[in-house]
Amino acid sequence: MHVVVTGALVANGAVLLVHRRPTKRAYPDAWDLPGGQVEAGESELQALAREMHEELGVHIVVESAARLGVVHDGSGEDAVHVGVWRIGEWAGSPTNRAPDEHDDIAWVGISELGDLPLTHGVLAAMVRSLPEFECARTDQDVTDCNQNRCTHSTAERDRPPM
């Protein structure tokens, strides 16, 4: 079984996704949260910090990470256990530092998640459950929600971060 960890970085109403190269053996040509394999002797959080730095060049604040859930996929040698984490704080601007693994990275608005081929369909539901997207789950153009926790209009919320 492969143990993998992924992290959701959220800013300005969008989540950062990486696009797996079409030549990848596992989940080719699909969008995913950044992350990778947990190495021997590492905890999931240690692997998450290492992978975010290796793939994106960011340093996460480990104490800000919270587990969103676990995805189990495949069987036998191809079985994978994916720990999915929300990363609340990080330093640095994400860039694609693993071009051999990903041919693109993008900030994706919550409304666009359903239109993308994702490695695991449940990822969209996990991301939508984040408190940052609470206002986006309503059908209306929200200008104020839950004592100013959400103050984005629909147009602002769907715009990628600067």
C-alpha positions in Angstrom: 0.0 0.0 0.0 1.2 3.5 -0.9 0.7 6.1 1.8 0.3 9.6 0.3 -0.4 13.0 1.7 -1.9 16.0 0.0 -2.6 19.6 1.1 -5.2 22.2 0.3 -3.8 25.7 0.1 -6.7 28.2 -0.1 -6.6 31.9 -0.8 -9.0 34.4 -2.1 -11.8 31.9 -2.7 -9.6 29.4 -4.6 -7.7 26.2 -3.9 -4.3 25.5 -5.5 -4.3 22.4 -7.7 -1.6 20.7 -9.7 -2.1 19.0 -13.0 -0.4 15.6 -13.3 1.5 15.0 -16.5 -0.3 12.7 -19.0 2.8 10.4 -18.9 2.4 9.7 -15.2 1.6 6.0 -14.4 -0.9 6.8 -11.6 -3.7 9.3 -12.3 -2.4 10.7 -15.6 -3.7 14.0 -17.0 -5.8 14.8 -13.8 -5.9 17.6 -11.4 -5.0 17.0 -7.8 -4.0 18.7 -4.5 -0.2 18.9 -4.3 1.5 16.3 -2.2 3.3 13.0 -2.5 4.4 9.8 -0.8 5.1 9.5 2.9 8.7 8.2 3.3 9.8 5.6 5.9 10.0 7.2 9.3 8.0 10.3 8.4 4.7 11.3 9.9 2.0 12.6 7.5 2.7 16.2 8.7 6.4 15.9 8.1 5.8 14.5 4.6 3.3 17.3 4.0 5.8 20.0 4.9 8.5 18.3 2.8 6.3 17.8 -0.2 4.9 21.4 -0.2 8.4 22.7 -0.2 9.7 20.3 -2.9 6.7 20.7 -5.2 5.7 24.3 -4.6 8.6 26.1 -2.8 6.4 27.0 0.2 7.0 26.5 3.9 3.9 25.5 5.7 3.1 26.3 9.3 2.6 22.7 10.4 0.5 23.8 13.4 -2.0 25.3 11.0 -2.7 22.0 9.2 -5.9 20.1 9.9 -6.9 16.7 8.5 -9.9 16.9 6.1 -10.2 13.2 5.6 -8.7 10.1 4.0 -9.2 8.6 0.6 -8.6 4.9 -0.1 -8.3 3.8 -3.7 -7.1 0.7 -5.6 -6.2 -2.7 -4.3 -3.2 -5.0 -3.9 0.1 -3.4 -4.9 -1.7 -0.4 -6.3 -3.7 0.4 -3.2 -3.3 4.0 -2.0 -4.1 5.7 1.3 -4.3 9.4 0.8 -4.3 11.7 3.9 -6.0 15.0 2.8 -5.0 18.1 4.8 -6.0 21.8 4.9 -3.1 24.1 5.3 -4.0 27.3 7.0 -0.8 29.2 6.8 2.3 29.1 4.6 5.2 31.3 3.6 6.2 31.9 0.0 4.4 32.0 -3.3 3.6 28.7 -4.8 5.4 27.8 -8.1 5.7 24.6 -10.0 9.1 23.2 -8.7 8.3 19.7 -9.9 7.8 20.1 -13.6 8.6 16.4 -14.1 5.5 15.5 -12.1 3.1 18.4 -13.0 2.8 20.3 -16.2 0.7 23.1 -14.6 -0.5 24.5 -11.3 -3.6 26.7 -11.0 -5.8 28.5 -8.4 -9.2 27.1 -9.0 -12.5 28.6 -7.7 -14.9 26.3 -5.9 -17.4 26.7 -8.8 -14.9 25.2 -11.2 -14.0 22.1 -9.2 -16.8 20.0 -10.8 -15.7 20.7 -14.3 -12.2 19.3 -13.8 -10.9 15.7 -14.0 -9.8 15.1 -10.5 -7.7 12.2 -9.2 -10.4 11.4 -6.7 -13.9 12.7 -7.1 -14.3 13.0 -3.3 -11.6 15.8 -3.3 -14.1 18.3 -4.6 -16.5 17.6 -1.7 -13.7 17.8 0.8 -12.6 21.2 -0.5 -16.1 22.5 -0.7 -16.5 21.6 3.0 -13.8 24.0 4.1 -15.0 27.0 6.1 -13.4 29.3 3.6 -16.0 28.2 1.1 -19.0 28.5 3.4 -20.4 31.5 1.6 -19.8 30.0 -1.8 -22.1 27.1 -1.0 -25.1 29.3 -1.0 -27.0 30.0 -4.2 -26.9 33.8 -3.7 -24.4 36.5 -4.2 -23.2 36.8 -0.6 -21.8 40.2 0.5 -21.8 39.5 4.2 -21.9 36.1 6.0 -21.4 35.0 9.6 -20.2 38.2 11.1 -18.0 39.2 8.2 -16.2 35.9 7.9 -17.1 35.9 4.3 -17.2 39.3 2.5 -16.6 38.3 -1.1 -19.0 38.9 -3.9 -19.4 36.1 -6.4 -17.1 37.9 -8.9 -14.4 38.4 -6.2 -14.7 34.9 -4.9 -14.1 33.2 -8.3 -11.1 35.4 -9.2 -7.7 33.7 -8.7 -5.4 35.3 -6.1 -3.0 38.0 -7.3 
